[in-house]
Amino acid sequence: MDNKKQHIAIFTTASLPWMTGTAVNPLFRAAFLAKDGSRKVTLVIPWLSLQHQKLVYPNNITFASPSEQQVYVRQWLQERVSFSPGFSIRFYPAKFAVDKRSILAVGDISEVIPDEEADVAVLEEPEHLTWFHHGKRWKTKFRLVIGIIHTNYLEYIKREKNGRIKAMGVKFINSWVVEIYCHKVIRLSAATQDYPNSIICNVHGVNPKFLEIGKKKIELQQSGNGNQAFTKGGYYIGKMVWSKGYKELIKLLRDNQKELIGLEVDLYGSGEDSDQVQAAAKKLDLVVRVYPGRDHADPVFHDYKVFLNPSTTDVVCTTTAEALAMGKIVVCANHPSNDFFKQFPNCRTYDNSNGFVEATRKALTEEPAELTGAQRHELSWEAATERFLRVADLDQVSARKPATSLASISLSTRMEDVSAYLHHVALGFETSRRAFGAIPGSLQPDEEQCKELGLAIPAAAQGSKDPAVTSFELETCLLVPSCCSSHLVLERAIRALTISLVHHNIAKFDCVIALPLLIDTTSTQGSFEGKNMEAVTLTLNRFDGVTNGNWLPLIIVLITPHPAVGIVI
């Protein structure tokens, strides 16, 4: 590593040509952080094998190699910035999870950055990147790990069947992994899950193309030749799934058809719910046209005056920022996700259905205010980069000491270190990984991915990769209710381990017990005599169970005179 330059490695969960926020925003972040040449920047993005590319990338776009995709990404970026970006791109193996509609990492993706180059890591969606992480601890490898929270997962999950119960579990897991893997957390808005010691700051900007469109509109407004800058009415653009604002918008239009008589709205989007949205729009008395999705910078959008965005699942809506940059009036909900936009005169918020009607009618009869130079700058990636550098405290990196290695963790270490070790052990087993929701076979990249990325093909292994941990697994992963008595839970768990313990010739052990969703740990000692399941004796020192009646995975780590053995029951 060049000792004269700080190295920032940006890891993200998506890549172009998938036009999603975690593909586009980290790409611009890398470009603008590297712009002045004072630091070394690497963007680390997922590589999908061909069958997974076909599930994600639009318009049948696929790539035969990572280098081919890198050319595509760089060309797309170069068409949108006025300078030559000086950062490198590396790939990590990944797979697409159809049930989650997300790309998930395979193996230890921190290995993409060699130890000698590891300095600062920026994890775009840190919870997403570390849910199933099994490898070197991020805080051990990097001097500073910054997590940027992009997605309001809890809001999406609450809309599913039994969503509120699921959201509780996901909230605990998110808190768990973010705390053990990140030094600093930046939340784009207060709409995200709260994390201890986190900072709320919008460190995103808009594609410079949209500011150029807005500049031309200002020139047209100032020309004085009688030409209107905006000749169309209202529109909305977004992935066409109900949770992306379409449910709220259709309801607002349906409930206020008389008050909004004469209103015409165009909807642009593609997605799983396209047919349902189109059918719902046809039932309205208002004129609501539905079109396939397209790039927001497309000339078809330039002449719309009002962007209607009732979505409350976004964290900081990219299309809202783009609409403001193009000089449009935005009508959006009075919601934490829109707090950043309230500083702009063309942002009109509402609190209820009547407020939506009033704001929409007023926006359609007024001309948008011209953005000042300072307001345009605030929307730019230059300003976003300034905000990121201010809150990230990168100048403090040299003062940080690397965290303790996994091999040295003991029962007397800080709770965070024990918790990190438990996560490491739990995610080292195929059975427990599946119980947590990981893609089957994602502990190590497969042979095809290794060949495509030029990686060494790993030997088939079970359990943990850490050389200090010898692991084994049972055929099933049981769930134990936290409302059970302490003795019953432990007796059941230890008895289930007996046969495997005998096989490993282990007789004496210390035991760490954890309910990971609630970050609750305790310890006990036990001894084990004889060669059958009835010969287990257990002495409880302390076990503080949680009595919520939830069904939770119980992690048991046995610390023995031999290398540690871990298992999930």
C-alpha positions as CSV (number, residue, x, y, z in Angstrom):
1,M,0.0,0.0,0.0
2,D,1.2,3.5,-0.8
3,N,2.0,4.8,2.7
4,K,1.5,8.4,1.6
5,K,-2.2,7.9,0.6
6,Q,-5.1,6.7,2.7
7,H,-6.8,3.7,1.1
8,I,-10.6,3.6,1.2
9,A,-12.3,0.4,0.1
10,I,-16.0,0.8,-0.6
11,F,-18.0,-2.5,-0.4
12,T,-21.5,-2.5,-1.8
13,T,-24.4,-4.9,-2.4
14,A,-25.2,-4.3,-6.0
15,S,-23.7,-3.2,-9.4
16,L,-24.8,-1.8,-12.7
17,P,-26.6,-2.6,-14.9
18,W,-29.0,-3.1,-12.0
19,M,-30.2,0.4,-11.5
20,T,-30.7,0.4,-7.8
21,G,-29.4,2.8,-5.2
22,T,-26.7,0.6,-3.8
23,A,-25.3,0.2,-7.3
24,V,-25.3,3.8,-8.4
25,N,-24.5,5.8,-5.2
26,P,-21.4,3.9,-4.1
27,L,-20.1,4.2,-7.7
28,F,-20.4,8.0,-7.5
29,R,-19.0,8.0,-4.0
30,A,-15.9,6.2,-5.2
31,A,-15.5,8.6,-8.2
32,F,-15.8,11.8,-6.2
33,L,-13.6,10.5,-3.2
34,A,-10.9,9.8,-5.8
35,K,-11.4,13.0,-7.8
36,D,-8.6,15.1,-6.1
37,G,-6.1,12.3,-6.1
38,S,-5.3,12.6,-2.4
39,R,-6.4,9.1,-1.5
40,K,-6.5,5.7,-3.0
41,V,-10.0,4.4,-3.6
42,T,-11.2,0.9,-4.5
43,L,-14.9,0.0,-5.3
44,V,-15.7,-3.6,-4.4
45,I,-18.8,-4.9,-6.2
46,P,-20.5,-8.3,-6.5
47,W,-19.8,-10.7,-9.3
48,L,-22.7,-13.0,-10.3
49,S,-22.3,-16.1,-12.5
50,L,-24.4,-16.1,-15.7
51,Q,-27.4,-17.8,-14.3
52,H,-27.7,-15.3,-11.5
53,Q,-27.1,-12.3,-13.9
54,K,-30.1,-13.3,-15.8
55,L,-32.3,-13.1,-12.7
56,V,-31.2,-9.5,-11.9
57,Y,-29.8,-7.5,-14.8
58,P,-32.4,-5.8,-17.1
59,N,-32.8,-6.0,-20.9
60,N,-31.0,-9.3,-21.1
61,I,-27.6,-7.7,-20.3
62,T,-25.0,-10.2,-19.2
63,F,-21.2,-10.4,-18.9
64,A,-18.8,-13.2,-19.7
65,S,-16.2,-11.9,-17.3
66,P,-15.6,-9.4,-14.5
67,S,-13.4,-7.3,-16.8
68,E,-16.3,-7.0,-19.3
69,Q,-18.7,-5.8,-16.6
70,Q,-16.0,-3.3,-15.4
71,V,-15.9,-1.8,-18.8
72,Y,-19.7,-1.3,-18.8
73,V,-19.6,0.3,-15.3
74,R,-16.8,2.7,-16.2
75,Q,-18.4,3.7,-19.5
76,W,-21.7,4.4,-17.7
77,L,-20.0,6.6,-15.2
78,Q,-17.8,8.4,-17.7
79,E,-20.9,9.5,-19.6
80,R,-22.2,11.2,-16.4
81,V,-19.2,13.0,-14.9
82,S,-16.9,15.6,-16.4
83,F,-13.6,14.1,-15.1
84,S,-11.7,10.8,-15.5
85,P,-12.4,8.8,-12.3
86,G,-9.2,7.5,-10.8
87,F,-10.3,4.5,-8.7
88,S,-10.0,0.8,-9.1
89,I,-12.8,-1.8,-9.2
90,R,-12.6,-5.3,-7.7
91,F,-15.2,-8.0,-7.5
92,Y,-16.4,-10.4,-4.8
93,P,-18.3,-13.6,-5.4
94,A,-22.0,-13.4,-4.8
95,K,-25.4,-15.0,-5.6
96,F,-28.9,-13.6,-6.1
97,A,-31.4,-14.7,-3.5
98,V,-34.8,-14.8,-5.3
99,D,-36.8,-14.8,-2.1
100,K,-35.1,-11.7,-0.8
101,R,-34.7,-10.0,-4.2
102,S,-31.2,-9.2,-3.0
103,I,-27.6,-10.0,-3.9
104,L,-25.8,-11.8,-1.1
105,A,-22.0,-12.3,-0.6
106,V,-20.4,-15.7,-0.8
107,G,-17.4,-16.5,1.4
108,D,-15.3,-13.9,3.2
109,I,-15.4,-10.8,1.0
110,S,-13.0,-8.9,3.1
111,E,-10.3,-11.0,1.5
112,V,-10.7,-9.0,-1.7
113,I,-8.5,-6.4,-0.1
114,P,-5.1,-7.8,0.9
115,D,-4.2,-7.3,4.5
116,E,-1.3,-5.0,3.6
117,E,-3.8,-2.6,1.8
118,A,-6.5,-2.7,4.4
119,D,-7.0,0.8,5.9
120,V,-10.6,2.2,5.7
121,A,-13.6,0.1,4.8
122,V,-16.9,1.7,3.8
123,L,-19.7,-0.8,4.0
124,E,-22.7,0.3,2.0
125,E,-25.6,-1.5,3.7
126,P,-23.4,-3.0,6.5
127,E,-26.2,-5.2,7.9
128,H,-26.8,-6.7,4.5
129,L,-23.1,-7.3,3.9
130,T,-22.5,-8.9,7.3
131,W,-25.7,-10.9,8.1
132,F,-23.9,-14.1,6.9
133,H,-20.3,-13.0,7.1
134,H,-17.9,-15.7,8.2
135,G,-14.2,-14.8,8.1
136,K,-11.9,-12.2,9.5
137,R,-13.6,-9.6,11.7
138,W,-14.0,-6.3,9.8
139,K,-12.7,-4.3,12.8
140,T,-9.7,-6.6,13.0
141,K,-8.7,-6.2,9.4
142,F,-9.4,-2.5,8.9
143,R,-8.4,0.5,11.0
144,L,-11.8,2.1,10.5
145,V,-15.0,0.5,9.3
146,I,-17.8,2.9,8.4
147,G,-21.3,1.6,7.8
148,I,-23.8,3.6,5.6
149,I,-27.4,2.6,6.2
150,H,-29.3,2.8,2.9
151,T,-32.4,0.7,3.3
152,N,-35.4,0.8,5.7
153,Y,-35.6,-3.0,5.9
154,L,-38.0,-2.9,8.9
155,E,-40.6,-0.9,7.0
156,Y,-40.6,-3.4,4.1
157,I,-40.8,-6.4,6.4
158,K,-43.7,-4.9,8.4
159,R,-45.8,-5.0,5.2
160,E,-45.3,-8.8,4.9
161,K,-47.4,-11.5,6.5
162,N,-46.5,-11.6,10.2
163,G,-44.3,-8.6,9.4
164,R,-44.2,-7.0,12.8
165,I,-42.9,-10.2,14.4
166,K,-40.3,-10.7,11.7
167,A,-39.3,-7.1,11.9
168,M,-38.4,-7.5,15.6
169,G,-36.1,-10.4,14.8
170,V,-34.4,-8.5,11.9
171,K,-34.0,-5.4,14.1
172,F,-32.0,-7.4,16.7
173,I,-29.9,-9.1,14.1
174,N,-29.2,-5.8,12.3
175,S,-28.1,-4.2,15.6
176,W,-26.0,-7.2,16.4
177,V,-24.0,-7.3,13.2
178,V,-23.6,-3.6,12.8
179,E,-22.3,-3.2,16.3
180,I,-19.7,-5.9,16.1
181,Y,-18.4,-5.0,12.6
182,C,-18.6,-1.2,12.3
183,H,-16.7,1.5,14.2
184,K,-19.0,4.3,12.9
185,V,-22.5,4.3,11.4
186,I,-24.0,6.9,9.1
187,R,-27.7,6.9,8.6
188,L,-28.9,8.7,5.5
189,S,-32.0,9.9,7.4
190,A,-34.0,9.2,10.6
191,A,-36.2,6.9,8.6
192,T,-33.8,4.0,9.1
193,Q,-33.4,1.7,12.1
194,D,-31.7,3.5,14.9
195,Y,-28.2,2.3,15.9
196,P,-26.2,3.3,19.0
197,N,-23.8,6.2,18.4
198,S,-25.0,6.6,14.8
199,I,-24.9,9.9,12.9
200,I,-27.7,11.1,10.7
201,C,-26.3,12.7,7.5
202,N,-27.3,12.5,3.9
203,V,-24.0,11.6,2.2
204,H,-25.6,11.1,-1.2
205,G,-25.7,13.4,-4.1
206,V,-27.4,13.4,-7.5
207,N,-26.1,12.3,-10.9
208,P,-24.6,15.5,-12.4
209,K,-26.8,14.9,-15.5
210,F,-29.9,16.0,-13.5
211,L,-28.2,19.2,-12.4
212,E,-27.4,20.0,-16.1
213,I,-31.0,19.4,-17.0
214,G,-32.1,21.8,-14.2
215,K,-29.6,24.4,-15.4
216,K,-31.1,24.4,-18.9
217,K,-34.6,24.8,-17.4
218,I,-33.4,27.8,-15.4
219,E,-32.0,29.3,-18.6
220,L,-35.3,28.7,-20.4
221,Q,-37.2,30.3,-17.5
222,Q,-34.9,33.4,-17.7
223,S,-34.9,33.7,-21.5
224,G,-38.1,35.8,-21.5
225,N,-39.2,34.6,-24.9
226,G,-42.5,33.2,-23.7
227,N,-41.5,29.5,-23.8
228,Q,-42.7,27.5,-20.9
229,A,-40.0,25.5,-19.1
230,F,-42.6,22.8,-18.0
231,T,-45.5,21.8,-20.2
232,K,-46.7,18.6,-18.5
233,G,-48.4,18.0,-15.2
234,G,-47.7,15.3,-12.6
235,Y,-45.9,12.0,-12.7
236,Y,-44.2,9.3,-10.5
237,I,-41.3,7.0,-11.3
238,G,-40.2,4.0,-9.2
239,K,-39.9,0.3,-9.2
240,M,-43.4,-0.9,-9.7
241,V,-44.0,-2.8,-6.5
242,W,-46.7,-1.8,-4.1
243,S,-44.3,-1.0,-1.3
244,K,-42.5,1.6,-3.3
245,G,-45.2,4.2,-2.9
246,Y,-47.7,2.9,-5.4
247,K,-50.1,1.7,-2.7
248,E,-50.2,5.1,-1.1
249,L,-50.5,7.0,-4.3
250,I,-53.3,5.0,-5.7
251,K,-55.2,5.3,-2.4
252,L,-54.7,9.1,-2.3
253,L,-56.0,9.4,-5.9
254,R,-58.9,7.1,-5.3
255,D,-60.0,8.8,-2.0
256,N,-59.8,12.3,-3.5
257,Q,-61.1,11.9,-7.1
258,K,-63.7,14.6,-6.8
259,E,-61.2,17.1,-5.3
260,L,-58.6,16.3,-8.0
261,I,-60.9,16.3,-10.9
262,G,-59.1,17.1,-14.1
263,L,-55.7,15.8,-12.7
264,E,-53.7,13.6,-15.1
265,V,-50.9,11.5,-13.7
266,D,-48.3,9.4,-15.5
267,L,-46.7,6.4,-13.7
268,Y,-43.4,5.0,-14.9
269,G,-42.0,1.7,-13.5
270,S,-41.4,-2.0,-14.0
271,G,-41.7,-4.7,-11.4
272,E,-43.5,-7.6,-9.9
273,D,-46.7,-5.6,-9.3
274,S,-47.0,-3.9,-12.6
275,D,-50.2,-5.7,-13.7
276,Q,-51.9,-5.0,-10.4
277,V,-50.9,-1.3,-10.4
278,Q,-52.2,-1.0,-14.0
279,A,-55.5,-2.7,-13.1
280,A,-56.0,-0.4,-10.0
281,A,-55.2,2.7,-12.1
282,K,-57.9,1.7,-14.7
283,K,-60.6,1.7,-11.9
284,L,-60.0,5.4,-11.2
285,D,-62.1,8.1,-12.7
286,L,-59.0,10.2,-13.0
287,V,-56.7,9.9,-16.0
288,V,-53.8,7.7,-14.8
289,R,-51.5,6.3,-17.5
290,V,-49.0,3.5,-16.7
291,Y,-45.7,3.1,-18.6
292,P,-42.7,0.8,-18.4
293,G,-39.8,2.1,-16.3
294,R,-37.0,4.1,-17.9
295,D,-34.0,6.2,-16.9
296,H,-35.2,9.3,-15.0
297,A,-32.8,11.5,-17.1
298,D,-34.7,10.4,-20.3
299,P,-36.0,13.5,-22.2
300,V,-39.6,12.2,-21.7
301,F,-39.4,13.5,-18.1
302,H,-37.9,16.9,-18.7
303,D,-41.1,18.8,-19.2
304,Y,-43.1,17.4,-16.2
305,K,-43.6,20.1,-13.6
306,V,-44.7,18.1,-10.5
307,F,-43.2,14.9,-9.1
308,L,-45.7,13.1,-6.8
309,N,-43.9,10.8,-4.3
310,P,-46.0,9.5,-1.4
311,S,-43.5,6.7,-0.6
312,T,-42.5,6.2,3.1
313,T,-40.3,3.2,2.6
314,D,-37.4,5.1,1.2
315,V,-34.5,6.4,3.4
316,V,-33.5,9.3,1.1
317,C,-35.4,8.9,-2.2
318,T,-33.0,9.3,-5.1
319,T,-35.8,10.2,-7.6
320,T,-36.9,13.0,-5.3
321,A,-33.4,14.5,-5.3
322,E,-33.2,14.1,-9.1
323,A,-36.6,15.8,-9.6
324,L,-35.5,18.8,-7.4
325,A,-32.2,19.0,-9.3
326,M,-34.2,19.2,-12.6
327,G,-36.1,22.2,-11.2
328,K,-39.4,20.4,-10.6
329,I,-41.9,20.8,-7.7
330,V,-42.0,17.8,-5.5
331,V,-45.0,16.8,-3.4
332,C,-44.0,14.3,-0.8
333,A,-45.1,13.0,2.7
334,N,-44.0,14.8,5.8
335,H,-41.8,11.9,6.8
336,P,-38.2,11.6,8.2
337,S,-37.0,10.3,4.8
338,N,-37.8,13.7,3.3
339,D,-36.2,15.9,6.0
340,F,-33.2,16.7,3.8
341,F,-35.4,17.9,1.0
342,K,-37.4,20.4,3.1
343,Q,-34.6,23.0,2.8
344,F,-35.5,23.4,-0.9
345,P,-38.3,25.8,-1.9
346,N,-39.8,23.4,-4.4
347,C,-40.4,20.7,-1.8
348,R,-44.0,20.6,-0.7
349,T,-44.9,18.2,2.1
350,Y,-48.2,17.0,3.4
351,D,-49.4,15.3,6.6
352,N,-52.7,13.8,5.5
353,S,-55.1,13.2,2.5
354,N,-56.4,16.8,2.6
355,G,-52.8,18.1,2.7
356,F,-51.9,16.0,-0.4
357,V,-54.8,17.5,-2.3
358,E,-54.0,21.1,-1.4
359,A,-50.2,20.6,-2.1
360,T,-50.9,19.0,-5.5
361,R,-53.4,21.5,-6.7
362,K,-51.2,24.4,-5.7
363,A,-48.1,22.9,-7.3
364,L,-49.9,22.4,-10.6
365,T,-50.9,26.1,-10.7
366,E,-47.5,27.6,-9.7
367,E,-44.2,27.8,-11.4
368,P,-41.2,26.2,-9.7
369,A,-38.7,28.5,-7.9
370,E,-35.3,28.8,-9.5
371,L,-32.6,27.0,-7.5
372,T,-29.8,29.2,-6.3
373,G,-26.2,28.1,-6.8
374,A,-25.9,27.1,-3.2
375,Q,-29.0,25.0,-3.4
376,R,-27.7,23.3,-6.5
377,H,-24.4,22.6,-4.8
378,E,-26.2,21.1,-1.8
379,L,-27.7,18.5,-4.1
380,S,-24.4,17.7,-5.8
381,W,-22.0,14.8,-5.2
382,E,-19.3,17.4,-4.4
383,A,-21.4,18.5,-1.4
384,A,-22.2,14.9,-0.5
385,T,-18.5,14.0,-0.5
386,E,-17.8,17.0,1.8
387,R,-20.5,15.9,4.2
388,F,-19.1,12.3,4.2
389,L,-15.6,13.5,4.9
390,R,-16.8,15.7,7.7
391,V,-18.7,13.0,9.6
392,A,-16.4,10.0,8.8
393,D,-13.4,11.5,10.7
394,L,-10.9,9.9,8.4
395,D,-8.1,11.9,9.9
396,Q,-8.6,9.9,13.1
397,V,-7.8,6.6,11.4
398,S,-4.1,6.6,12.3
399,A,-4.9,6.8,16.0
400,R,-6.9,3.6,16.0
401,K,-5.4,0.3,17.0
402,P,-6.5,-2.9,15.2
403,A,-8.9,-5.0,17.2
404,T,-8.0,-8.2,19.0
405,S,-7.8,-11.2,16.7
406,L,-10.4,-13.9,17.0
407,A,-7.9,-16.4,18.2
408,S,-7.3,-14.5,21.4
409,I,-10.9,-14.1,22.4
410,S,-11.8,-15.5,25.8
411,L,-14.7,-15.4,28.2
412,S,-13.3,-12.4,30.0
413,T,-13.2,-10.1,27.0
414,R,-15.7,-7.4,26.3
415,M,-19.2,-8.4,25.4
416,E,-18.8,-7.1,21.9
417,D,-15.8,-9.4,21.3
418,V,-17.7,-12.4,22.6
419,S,-20.7,-11.5,20.5
420,A,-18.5,-11.3,17.4
421,Y,-17.0,-14.6,18.2
422,L,-20.4,-16.2,18.5
423,H,-21.5,-14.7,15.2
424,H,-18.3,-16.1,13.6
425,V,-19.0,-19.6,15.0
426,A,-22.7,-19.6,14.2
427,L,-22.2,-18.6,10.6
428,G,-19.6,-21.3,10.1
429,F,-22.1,-24.1,9.7
430,E,-24.2,-24.8,6.7
431,T,-27.2,-25.8,8.9
432,S,-27.1,-22.7,11.0
433,R,-26.5,-20.4,8.0
434,R,-29.7,-21.8,6.5
435,A,-31.5,-21.2,9.7
436,F,-30.5,-17.6,9.6
437,G,-31.6,-17.3,6.0
438,A,-28.3,-17.6,4.0
439,I,-28.2,-19.0,0.5
440,P,-27.3,-22.7,0.6
441,G,-23.7,-23.3,-0.3
442,S,-22.6,-19.7,0.3
443,L,-20.0,-20.4,2.9
444,Q,-17.4,-20.7,0.1
445,P,-17.5,-19.7,-3.5
446,D,-18.1,-22.6,-5.9
447,E,-15.6,-23.7,-8.5
448,E,-17.3,-21.7,-11.3
449,Q,-17.0,-18.5,-9.4
450,C,-13.4,-19.2,-8.4
451,K,-12.5,-19.7,-12.1
452,E,-14.3,-16.5,-13.2
453,L,-12.6,-14.4,-10.5
454,G,-9.2,-16.1,-10.6
455,L,-9.5,-17.3,-7.0
456,A,-7.9,-20.4,-5.6
457,I,-10.5,-23.2,-5.4
458,P,-11.0,-23.9,-1.7
459,A,-11.0,-27.4,-0.4
460,A,-14.4,-28.6,0.8
461,A,-14.7,-27.8,4.5
462,Q,-17.2,-27.9,7.2
463,G,-17.7,-25.4,9.9
464,S,-15.3,-22.5,10.7
465,K,-12.4,-21.5,8.5
466,D,-10.6,-20.0,11.5
467,P,-7.5,-22.2,12.2
468,A,-8.1,-21.9,15.9
469,V,-11.6,-23.3,15.7
470,T,-12.4,-27.0,15.0
471,S,-16.1,-27.3,14.3
472,F,-18.7,-29.9,13.6
473,E,-22.5,-29.8,13.0
474,L,-25.5,-31.9,13.6
475,E,-27.9,-32.8,10.9
476,T,-30.7,-30.4,12.2
477,C,-30.8,-27.0,13.7
478,L,-33.4,-26.9,16.6
479,L,-35.1,-23.7,17.8
480,V,-35.7,-23.5,21.5
481,P,-38.3,-21.2,23.1
482,S,-36.8,-18.6,25.4
483,C,-39.7,-19.0,27.8
484,C,-38.4,-22.6,28.7
485,S,-36.8,-23.1,32.0
486,S,-33.0,-22.6,32.1
487,H,-32.3,-26.2,33.2
488,L,-34.6,-27.7,30.5
489,V,-33.0,-25.7,27.7
490,L,-29.5,-26.5,28.8
491,E,-30.1,-30.2,29.5
492,R,-31.7,-30.6,26.1
493,A,-28.9,-28.8,24.3
494,I,-26.0,-30.6,26.1
495,R,-27.6,-34.0,25.7
496,A,-27.9,-33.4,21.9
497,L,-24.2,-32.7,21.9
498,T,-23.2,-35.8,23.8
499,I,-22.6,-38.3,20.9
500,S,-20.5,-35.8,19.0
501,L,-18.5,-34.8,22.1
502,V,-17.7,-38.4,22.8
503,H,-16.6,-38.8,19.2
504,H,-14.2,-35.9,19.7
505,N,-12.9,-37.3,23.0
506,I,-13.9,-34.2,24.9
507,A,-14.6,-34.6,28.6
508,K,-14.3,-31.2,30.3
509,F,-15.6,-27.9,29.0
510,D,-16.7,-24.4,29.7
511,C,-19.8,-23.2,27.9
512,V,-20.8,-19.9,26.5
513,I,-24.6,-19.7,25.9
514,A,-26.2,-16.9,23.8
515,L,-29.5,-15.9,22.4
516,P,-28.1,-13.9,19.5
517,L,-31.3,-12.1,18.5
518,L,-31.3,-10.5,21.9
519,I,-27.5,-10.2,22.5
520,D,-27.8,-12.1,25.8
521,T,-24.9,-14.2,26.9
522,T,-24.0,-16.2,30.0
523,S,-21.6,-18.9,30.9
524,T,-21.6,-22.2,32.8
525,Q,-19.3,-25.2,33.5
526,G,-20.1,-28.8,32.9
527,S,-18.5,-32.2,33.0
528,F,-19.3,-35.2,31.0
529,E,-18.6,-38.8,32.0
530,G,-19.0,-42.1,30.2
531,K,-19.9,-42.9,26.7
532,N,-23.7,-42.5,26.4
533,M,-26.3,-39.8,26.5
534,E,-27.5,-40.6,30.0
535,A,-24.1,-39.9,31.5
536,V,-24.1,-36.0,31.3
537,T,-23.8,-34.0,34.5
538,L,-24.2,-30.3,34.3
539,T,-23.6,-27.6,37.0
540,L,-25.3,-24.3,36.4
541,N,-23.5,-21.2,37.6
542,R,-25.8,-18.6,36.0
543,F,-28.2,-18.6,33.1
544,D,-30.4,-15.6,32.6
545,G,-33.0,-16.6,30.0
546,V,-35.3,-14.2,28.2
547,T,-39.0,-14.8,28.7
548,N,-40.6,-13.2,25.7
549,G,-41.9,-16.5,24.5
550,N,-40.1,-16.0,21.1
551,W,-38.5,-19.0,19.3
552,L,-34.8,-18.2,19.0
553,P,-31.6,-19.9,17.9
554,L,-29.5,-20.9,20.9
555,I,-25.7,-20.7,20.3
556,I,-23.6,-22.9,22.5
557,V,-19.8,-22.5,22.3
558,L,-17.8,-25.1,24.2
559,I,-14.3,-23.9,25.3
560,T,-12.1,-27.0,25.9
561,P,-8.5,-27.8,26.5
562,H,-8.5,-28.7,22.8
563,P,-9.3,-26.2,20.1
564,A,-12.8,-24.7,20.6
565,V,-15.8,-26.5,19.3
566,G,-18.9,-24.6,18.3
567,I,-22.3,-25.7,17.4
568,V,-25.8,-24.2,17.0
569,I,-28.7,-25.9,18.7
